[in-house]
Amino acid sequence: MKIRSTPKMLVALALAAGPARAAEIHVPRDHPQIHQAAAAAANGDVIKVSKGTYESFALINLTGVSVRGSGRVVVEPVAAEAPLVITGGSDIVIKGLTLRNSLGRGIDVSGASNVRIVNCKVQDCAADGIYFDACDGAAAKNCRVKNVGQFGINLDSDDGVVTGCRVRNTGWTGIRAFGLDLFIADNRVQQPGEYGISIGEQNFTTTGAIVADNRITDAGTSGLAMLKAQDCSVLRNRVTKAAKGIFASPMAPANLFEGNRVRKATVFGLSADSVDQVFRRNRVTRCQIGLSLSLNGNDCVVRRNTIRKSADYGVFVSGLGNTFTRNTATRSGAYDLWDLQPPGANTYSRNRFPNIKP
């Protein structure tokens, strides 16, 4: 008997077959190099790489692909290109690779969505360690970046995440981030040439960022700089040995700074040149030359902060309309408080400033 297929039967057969299973591609068993496996990969495939040293590779406009290293997997460039380039695509995971010795960037990601770089090491690169450009949902988690000529991690992404990373010895800023709704937390930055962490950039205002529980030491300029940012929360960060501990530029209004600790800053401990900031429960100790808390902005709220052992001035105020409540500044080399404005221009309530400049 001849059976005629119908559209309903074809649909039923397709549903019974189910979606195509993702393939596992093994390097070097199936392909000797990662770039050969990447060229053969389809959407959803998993590339599993065994220990060894491999040539640079690229993922172009792929979706759902992951590259996972097992053992010590080292990727080095063939020429001037980055060891890893990702262009376009989405939902890509790179895990457990060491990328090194690049004449440019270590990892170069552009125009992609939801790319996650996890447990990777990037070192000895002339430019940025990890670079995300015009991305969405990009993430670097538990990565190690060291000895790079420019930015350690350079994040241009809405909903971007940098967590658990260790960044050391960068020519420029350790972690540079701009975009909407960023989450930058639990990172360690040592010896950046410029800023430890910077938020926002000249042509883009970052809003809604959370910058929390980071540790920054020996920064060349500022430990943590809010360059062009608004409505962000800077929480429980620790900065030790920087020219400026935590700094908000004139283009960074209306941010919250709470529970931060700054030690041994050279010029400023906490400094704000913009309006409507909230400083709450921060602690600055042993500012070595300049001002522990410098407030040049207007209409800020300064509450329950503790300043101790400033070489010169504990609290320096040149702005207007600021409110100081229950703050303590003691054992300053010159004065605990110096307000340049006439009486009444700023409001003081229940503070402890034993030595006030007349």
N, C-alpha and C positions, 0 to 999 in steps of 0.2 A: 504494500500500500504506500502510495506517495503522500508524504505529510507536507502540507504547505505551511511555511513559517508566517507568522503574523507579527505586526508591531508589538502586540502585547507579549508574545512569546519571546521576542528579542530583548525586550526590557527585562523580563523575568530572568533570562539567561545572564544578562549583564549584572543584575543584582546578585544572582547566585555566585557569580565569579568573584564579586567584591572588588575593591580597589586594588590597583597594582601594588605589589609589595616593594618597599624600598630595598635596593640592593646594597650589599656590603662589598666594598672594594678594598682589598688588602694591598698595602705597600710594604715591602717590595715583592710579595708573592704574585700578585696579579699584574702589577706594573712596577718597574724598577724605580720610578720617580713619582713624587706627588703631583707634579704638573701634568704627567701623563694620566694619572688617575682622575685629576680634576677635569681634563679634557673629555674623558669618557663618562663622567658623572651626569646623571639626570636628576631632576628635582626630587628631593627626598632621600637621596642616597647618603650613605655613611662611608667615609673614607677612613680606614683604620691604618695607622702608620706605626710600624715597629721601629725600635731604636736604630739610630744611624744618622748620617749626615746627608742632607738632600739639597737639591737646587730649588731656587725660588719658584713660586707658583701663583696662579691667579684664579679667582672665582668670578665669572662674569655673568650677571643676570640669572643667577640660580636661586631657587627657592627651597628652603628646608634642608639644605645640605649641611653636614657637619664633618669636620676634620678633627680626628682625635688621636693624639700621640700616646704611645705606650712605651715606657722607658724613656731614655734620653733621646729625644728626637730634635735634631738641630737642622735649621733651614738657613742657608746662606745664599746671597745673591750671585747670579752668574756674571752680571755686569753692574750697571748703575741703578737698576730697578730695585724696588723694595723686595725683601724676601717673601712678603705676602701682600698681594693687591686684591681688594674686593671692590667691584664696581657694579652698582645696581643690585637687584635681587632683594631677598628678604629672608628672615628667620634662619640665619646662618650661625653656626656655633663653631668656634675654633678653640680647641682645648689641649693643653699639655704640650705645647711646642716651645722651643727655644729659637728665637730669630736674632741673628747677630751679623756684625761686620758689614753693615750697609753704608754705601756712600751717600744715601739719602735717608728716607724713613725706614723704620723697622716694619710696621704694619700700616698700610695705606688703604683706608675705607672711604668710599665716596658714593653719595646718592643711594644709599641702601637703608633698609628698614629692619629693625630688630636684629642687629648683628651683635653677638656676644663673644667677647674675647675672655677666656676663662683659664686661670692657672697657667698663663704663658709667661715666658721670660724674654725680655727684649733688651739687648745690650750692644754697646759699641757701635752706635749709629751716628752719622754726621749730622742728621737733621732730627725730626721728631721721633720719639720711640713708637707711640701709638697715635695715629692720626685719623679722626673721624671728620668728614667734611659733608655738610648738607645732608645729614642723616636724621633718622627718626627712631627713637627707642634704642639707641646704641648703648652698649654697656661694656665696661672693663671691670672684671671682678677677680680679685686675688692674683693680680699680675705683679711681676717684678720688672722694673725698668731702671737701668743704670747706665751711666757713661754715655749720654747722648748729647749732641751739640746744640740742640734747640729745646723744644718743649718735651717734657717727659711723656705726658698724655695731653693731647690737644683735642678737645671735645666740642664739636659744633653739632648739636643735636637737641631737638625737643624731647622731653621725657628721657634725657640721658642719665646714665648711672655710672659712677666710679666708686667702688667700694672695696675695701680690704686690700688695696694696692700698696706696694712699697716702691717709692721713687727716690733715686739717689744720684747725685752728681749730674745735674743737667746744666747746659749752657744758659738756658733761659728759664722760664717758669716750670716748676715741677708738674702741676696740674692746671691747665688753662681750660675753662669751661664757659660756654655761653649757649643760650637756648631757653626755652620755656620749661618750667617745672623740673629742674635738675635735682638730683640727689647725689651729693658728694659726701661720703661718710666713711669713717674708720680707716682712713688712709694714713700712711707715714711718709713724710717727705723730708729728705735730708740733703743739705748742701745744694739747693737750687741757686743758679747764678743770679736770678732776679726774684720773682715772687715764689713763695711756696705754693700757694693756691690763689688763682685770680678768677673772679666771676664777672662776666660781662666783657664787652669789648667796644671799641669806639663807635662802631656803626650799628650796634644792636644792644637793646636794653634787655637784660635777663630779669625775668620776674618769677616769683614763686619758688625760688631755689631753696633747698635745705642743705646747709653745710654744717656737718655735725661730727664731733668726736674724732677730728683729725689731729695728728701730731706733726708739728713742723719745727725743724731745728736748723740753725745756721743759714738762714735765708739771706741772699745778697741785698735785697731791698726790703720788701714787706713779707712778713710771714703769711698773712692772709689779706688780700686786697679786694675790696668790692669796687670795681672800676666803673661799671655802668649797670647798676642793678637796683631793683626796687621791689619792696614787699617780699624780701627774702629773710630767712631765719638763719642766724649764725650762732650755733649752740655748742657749748662744752668743748671747744677746740683748745689745744695747748700749743703755744708758740714760745720757743726758747731761742735767744740769741738771733735777733734780726734788727736791722736798722729801724724799721717800724714794725711793731707787733701786728696789730690789726688796724686796717686803714679803710675808711670810706671816702671816696673821692667826691667832688662837687656834683658828679653825675649819678650818685648812688643814694637817693633819698629814701626815707621811710622803711628802714630795715630794723630788725630786732637782733640785738647782740646780748646773749644771756649765757651765764655760766662759763665764760671763757677765762683762760689763765694765760698771762703773758709774763715771762721772766727774762731779765737781762736784755731788754731792748735798748738800742743805742740812742735813738732820737725821740721816738714816741712809743708809748705802750699801746694805748687805744687812741685813735685820732679820727675825727669826723669833720669833714668840710661841707657837709650837706645837711638838709633840714629833716625834721620829723623822725629822728632816730630814737630808738629806745635802748638804753644801756642798763642792764639789770643783772645784779649779782655777779659781776665780773671781778677779777682780782689781778692787779698788776704789782709786781715786786721787782725791786732792784733795777729800775730804769737807769742806765749808766751815765747818760749825759743830759738829755733834754727833759721832756715832759711825760709823765706817766699817763695822764688823761688830758688830751688836748681837744677842746670843743670850739670849733670855728663856725659851726652851723647854728641855725636858729630853731626854736620850738622843739627842742629835744627833751626827753624825759630821762633823767639819770637817777637811778634808785638802787640803794643797797650795794654799791660797789666798794671795794676795799683797795686802797693804794698804800703801799709801804715802801720805805727806803728808796725814794727817788733821789738821784744825785742833785737835781735842781728843784723843779716844781712838781708837786703832786698833782694838782688839778689846775689847768690853765684854761680860761674862758675868754673868748673874744666875741662870741655870738650873743644873740638877744632872745628873750622869751623862753629861756630854758628853765626847767624845774629840777632842782636837786633835793632829794629826800633820803635821809638816813644813810648817807655815804660817809666813809671814813678815809682820811688821808693823814698819815702820820710819818714822822721821822724823815721828812724831806730835807735835802741839803740846803735849800734856800727857803721856800715857802710851801706850805701845804695847799694853799689856795691863792691864786692870783686871778682876779676878775678885772678885765680892762674896762668893763662897762660901769656906768654910774649906778649907785644904789637903786634898787627897784627894777632894773632892766632885766635881771634874772631873779628867780625865786629860790630861796633856801629854807629848808625846814628840817630840823633835828639831825643835822650833819655833825660830824666831828672833824673839824679842821683846826687844830691847836694853834697853828702859826699862819696867820692870814696877812698877805701883803697889804699894807694900808693904802 
